[in-house]
Amino acid sequence: MRKNVIAAIAGAMALCMMAAGCAGTQTGTAADPGTADTAAAAATEAPAAATEEAAAAAETAETAEAQWRDQDDAYLSGIDAENMVELPEKYDKIRVEVAKRKEVTDEQVEENIQNTLLANAPLKEVDRKVKEGDTVSIDFTGKLDGKEFEGGSGSYDLVIGSHTFIEGFEEGLIGAKKDETRDLELTFPENYSAAELAGKEVVFTVTVNKISEYDVPKLDDDYVRSLNRKDKFNNAITSVEEYRDYVRANLDEQNESDYRNAVIAACQDKLLQESTFNGEAPADMIDQYNDSMTRMLQYYALMNYTELKDLMINVYHATEDNYMEMIGDMAETQMKRDIILQAIADKKDLNPDEEDVEKAIADYVESEDTIESADDIGRYAKEFLRDELMRNNVYDWLVEHCKVEELPEVEKEADEAEASSDTAATDTAADEADTSKTAEESSEDKDSEDKDSEDKEDSDKEESR
């Protein structure tokens, strides 16, 4: 039971950390022909490997956690955060720059509707040549210098135009007929994840077994009613126009959420930049964050059918020599961000009360089939849930009190590109591991004269209220 609990918490934490786009850019995917994890291999080998690795990861996590899990100073609730970090003088009026909130366009509404139509469309086999957008069932065999190479052969249902396989593979099947076999002479990218194939010329022999296309339904009132959608007032959506309004409202809500996350990320970056830490954090807390970060990354690697070392190299651009050190840097950055949030929570009375924590635990127990009662949850899990409530309280407070300067989208993208070019790999990885890292911090603050002027304006406004 305890291993299941730890695995579930590791999964939840991994999803929290990875949802903001921190995965970076991979040079290969499990479906790329030529990798050790082709679709065929993943389909037959991954479930067993995943089960074994999940058990091993849970066992490792439990052993590591045992060293610190019962120590008060391993957790945010057990430290004096206000004495551990000196916040900037005007932390309650922190100034940040973020891209202006996006507006929903008619084109986005229609694109979303078309994607929904496609998602609900069944595949039907067709008797014609392959074209863009088709799903083709194929068998393929890859050869390098006339010999089959590991991971280069298998069977797969490939969507033409999805860019799932290397460049030229999908394009080489356009115009093919059912049962036709083609030899595709291709070259792996120079930066391909499998070093032994990078830049190499290969030949894939591909047989098309079936050609299918999506039978997209017609957008009409009957189709809309079949979706069983309801608006925010719980009214059924019954017409195409109502459905368009519904989609627009959802997209607008997502834009608002993205904007809020960008503000929070910018605030956290600015606070981290301008805060001063007083000495080292407790050893138990350092161990807890290192173990937790390692567990999260192990879980993420497991879900992508790869090893931790390979994940760090391919996703976070680490090396074999420094990938563990990079994990430590990521953990330290996350720990410092959390200590800052805890210090603000302590100063502004934003910590969750016991009733809220108990409700969060009860909700978690109810959502997990592997957990029978709150007694099955260890302290680590309970502290994690408590910390999430605290973070959300502080996030709300930051959004309410920070001073936001909105930048035009083009200008903001240019700033981000410039900032990213000057960021070291370790710093990038640490930022990617943060829960809400979605925007870059501003490179400069306004000069002190502008600050004083704005502060006076804020003070005047508060007095007038």
N, C-alpha and C positions, 0 to 999 in steps of 0.2 A: 504493500500500500504506500509506504513512504517513497519508494522509487517512483511510483506513478505520480505522487504529489509533486515531487521535485521536477519530473519531466514536464508536467503541466505548467508549473510556474516558470520553468525555463522557456517553454514555448510562448507563454504570455509575455514575458519580458522581451524575448527576441522580437516578437511582433511589434511591441511598443517601440522598440529601438529602431527597427528596420522600416517602418511604414512611411517615413518622411523623405524616402528617396536616398538613403545612405548607402545603397548597395554598390554605387559606383558603376563603372562600365566593364563588363566582361568581354574578353576577346573570343570566347567560345561558349556554346550552350550544350546542354545534354543531348540535344538533337542534332548537333553538327556532325556530319560524317567525318570521321578521322579522329575524334576524341575517344578516350577510353570509355566514356559514358554515352554511347549512342542510344537512340530511342529503344532499339532492340535489347541492348544490354540492360538498360534501366528497367525495362518491362519485366525481364526475367530474373535479374540479379538484385535489383535495388530493394525489393521488399524484405528479403532475407537479411541483406546487409544492414538495412535500416533498423530492423528489429534487434540485431546483435549490437549495432553501434549505439542505439538508444539505451539499451540496458547498460552498456559500458559507460556511456556518458552520464547516466543517472547515478551509477555506482561511484564514478569519479567525483561528481558533484557532491554526493552525500559525504564522501570521505573528506573532501576539502572543506566543506561547510562545517564539519564537526569541530574544527579547530576554533571557530569564532562564533558559531551560531547562538550560543547562550551568553555571550559577552555583551553587556549593555553598550559599551563604546564602539561596537561594530555597526551600530544603527544610528540613524539621524535622530531618533527620539531619545537616544541615550547620551548625546553630547551637548556641550554648551557652545552652540554654533556662533553666538554673538561674540564670544571671546576668541574664537578660532579664526574669524575673518573680520577685517575692517572694511565695511562697505563704503562706497564713494559718498561724499558728504551729501550730495543731492540725489541719492538713489531713488527717492520717491518722486523725482521729476526727471528721470533719465531721458535723454534725447536720442532718438534713433531715426534712421532713414530707411524707408521701405518703398517698394514699388506701389504705385497707386492701385487701389482695388479694381479688379477687372469687372467689366460689365458683360452681361450675357448677350450674345448676338443671335440674330435669327438663324444664321448658318450653324451655330453650335447647337441650337435646339433641333434643327433638322438632322444634323449629323447624329445626335444622340438618339433620336427616334429611329433613324435608319439602322443604327447599331443594335437597338433593341429588336427591331424586326428581324435582323440577321441572326441575332442570338436565339430567337425563338423559331428559326426556320429549320426544318428537317433536311437532311441531305438526301438527294435522289440521284441514282445513277443515270448518266446520259450517254448516248451513242453518237459521239462526235470527237473532234480533236481537242486536246488540252488547251485551255486559255487561262488568262490571268483570273485569279479568284477561285479557280477550281480546287477541289480536294482530290488528290491522286493517291491511290494505294500502290506503293512501289516496293520492289525488292532491289537492293543495290549492293554492289561489290566494288570496293576501292582497291586499286593496285598502285604501288610505288615501285618504279623500276621493274615492272612486270610481276611483282609479288604482292599478295594481299597483305595489308598492314592491319595491326591490331585496332579494333574499334571502327573499322572502315566499312563493315558490311552489316546488313540487317534488312528489316522490313519497316515501313513507316507510312502513315497517312499524312501526306504533305500538302499544305495549302500553298498553292502557287502565288508568289508575291508576298509571302509572310517573312521572307529573309531568314528562315529558320536554318537553312543550310548555307554553305559558303557561296560566295558570289559566282554566278554562272550556272549553278546546279539547277535551280528552279527555272531560270530562263531557258536552259537547254532542253527542258521538257515541253515547252510550249509548242503546239502543233503535233505532238505525238498522238498516236491512236492507241486504243486498248490492245494489249498483248504485244505492243511494239517494244523493242529493246534498242537502247541508244548507248553509245560510248561517249562520255563527256570528258573532254580533256580540260582539266582545270588546274589552277594554281592556288595553294593555300596562302592566306595573307602572311606577310612578313612577321606580323606581331601575333601570330596564332598561338593559342595557349599551350598546345603540344609542341615543344621545341623541335622534336624530331621531324615534324611535318611543316613547320613554318617556312614559307617561301618555296616549298617543293612542288614540282609538277607531278600530277597524279592523273589516273584515268578511272572514272566511275562507270561501271556497266550497270545500267538502270533498266528495269522492266516495268512497264506500266500495266498493272493488273486491273485497275478499275478507275473510271473517271466519274466524279460526282460534282454536283453543284447544289447550292442552297435553294430550296423552294420557298422564296421569300413571300410571306403573306401580304395581302393588300391592306393598306392602312385605311380602315373605315370604322364606323361606330361599333360594328359587331366585334371587330378585332380589339378595340379599346376596352369594351366591356369584358372580353375574355381575359384581360390582364388582371382584373379585380383590384385596380388601384383605387386608393382613397386620398383625398386631400388632407391638409392639416386639421380641418374641422371634421374629419371622418366621413365626409360625403363621398359617395361613389363617383368615379370618373366614368362618364358614359358616352362622351362624344369626342371626336377628333380635336376640336378646338379646346375643350376642357383638358384633354391630354397634353396638348401643346403648352397650355398655361401651367399644367402640373410639372412638366419637364423643365420649363423655364424657371419655376420657383425652386426646384431642386438644384439646378445648376447655379442659381443665384446664392442659394444657401451654401453650396460648396465653395463658391468664390469668397463668401464672407468668412468661412472657416479657414481657407487658405490665407486670407489677409490677416486674420487673427493669429494664425500660427507664425506667419512671417514677422509680425510685431513681437510676439513672444520670443522668437529665436533671436531677433535683433537685440532685444532687451537683455537676454541671457548673455549674448556675446559681449555687449557693452559692460555689463556688470562684471563678467569674468576679467575683462581687460582692465577695469579700473579698480577692482578690489585688491586688497593686500591681505595675504594669509600670514597668520602669526605662528610660525613653526610648522612642524609636521603634524599630520592627522594621526589619531591613535592607530597603533599597529594592527589592531583587530579590524578597524574600518578599512584600512588599506587592503588587508587580506580579503575582506568581504567583497570589496569592489573588484579586486583582481580576479577572484574566483567567479564572481557573478558575470563579469565581462567575458571571461573565458568560456563559461557555460553558455552564455547567449550566442557567442560566435560558433561554438561547437554545435549548438542546435541549428543555427542557420546553415552551417556546412552540411549537417546531416540532411536537412530538408532539400539541399541542392546536390545530394549524392556525391559529396566530395570530402576531402580531409581538411582539418583546420589549417594546416600549413598551406595547402593549395588555395584555400579560400583567401587567406591573407595575402598571398602573392598575386592572385589573379584579380581580386576585387579591390583590395586596399593597397596594392602596389608595394607590398613589403618584399623582403628578400628572405632566403632561408636562414640567414644569419641574424636578422633583426626582427622577425615577425613576432616573437614573444615579447620583446622589448616594446614593440608598437602596441601590443595589446595592453601592456602596462601603462603606456602613455594615454591610451584611450580611456582606461579605467580611472586614471588620475584626473583627467579632464572632467569626466562625468561626476566623479566624487566632488570636485571643487564646485561645479555648477550646483550640485545638490546641497552642499553646505551653505552656499550663498542663499539659495531658496529657503533653507531652514532658518537661517539667520533673519531673513525678512519675515518669515512666519512667526518667529519668536517676538520680534519687535512690534509687529502689527497685529498680534493675536489672531493669526490665520491658521493655527493648527486645528486639525479636525477633532471634534469631541468624541468621547468614547462611544456614544450612541451611533455616530456616523461610521466609525470603524467597525463596530459590530454588525451593522447593516451590510457594509461592503463584504465582510467575511461571509455572512449568511448568503448573500447573493452569489458569491463565488462558489460556495458549497453547492448551492442549488444548480449552478450552471455546469458543474463537473460530475459526470457519472462515476468517476473513479473515487470520489470523496463521499463518505457517508455522513460525516458530521464535522463541526468545527474542531473537534478534538483530534481529527486526523491531520490538521494543518499545523505545521511547525511554526516556530517564531519567525523564521525568515520570510515565509509567505505572508504572515500577518503584518509584519513590518513593511513588506513591499506594498501591500494594499493600503496601509496607513500612509505611506510616503506618497502614493499616487493621489490620494485625497489632498494632502498638503500641497503638492505641486500644483494641482488644479486651482486651489484657493489662491495661491500666490500668482499664478498666471492671470487669473481674473483681476487681481489687484494691480498687477503690472500694466495690463491693457488699459485699465481705468485711469492710472496715474501717469503713465509715460507721455512724453511729448513727441509726437510723430510728425516727421516731415515726409510728405509723399513725393516720390520722384516719378517722372514719366517713365513708362516701361522701357523705352529704348535706352535712356540714360542709366537706369538701374541695371540693365543687362550689361552695359559697357563697364560699369563699376564692378560688377561681379566678375566679369572676365578678367579685368585687371587685377583684382584682389586674388583670384584663384591662381594666376600666374606667379604670384609672389609667395604663395603658401607652400610650406614644406610638406612632404608626404606624411610625416608623422602628425602634424597639426591637422591636415585634411582628414586623416583617418579618425582622429579624436573627435573632430567636429561631426563627422558622419555618424558616429556612435551616439551622439546626443539625441534625446527623445524628440525634440521639436526643431532640429536644425533644418530650416528651409530657406533662410535668407542670409546674405553676407552682412557683416557689420560695416558701418561706415568707416572710411579710412581716416577721417579727421573730424574732430569736434569743431563747433563754431568757436570763434575767438571769445575771450573772456568778456569783452565789451558786449557782444551780442547776448551772451548768457545772462549777464546782469540785467540787460534791458528786458529780456523775456521773463526773467524771474520777477522783476518789478511788476511787469504786466500781469503775471499770474497772481502775485500778491494782491494787486489792486482788484482783480476779479474776485478773489476769495473774500476780500473785505466787503465788496459790494454785495456778495451773496449773504 
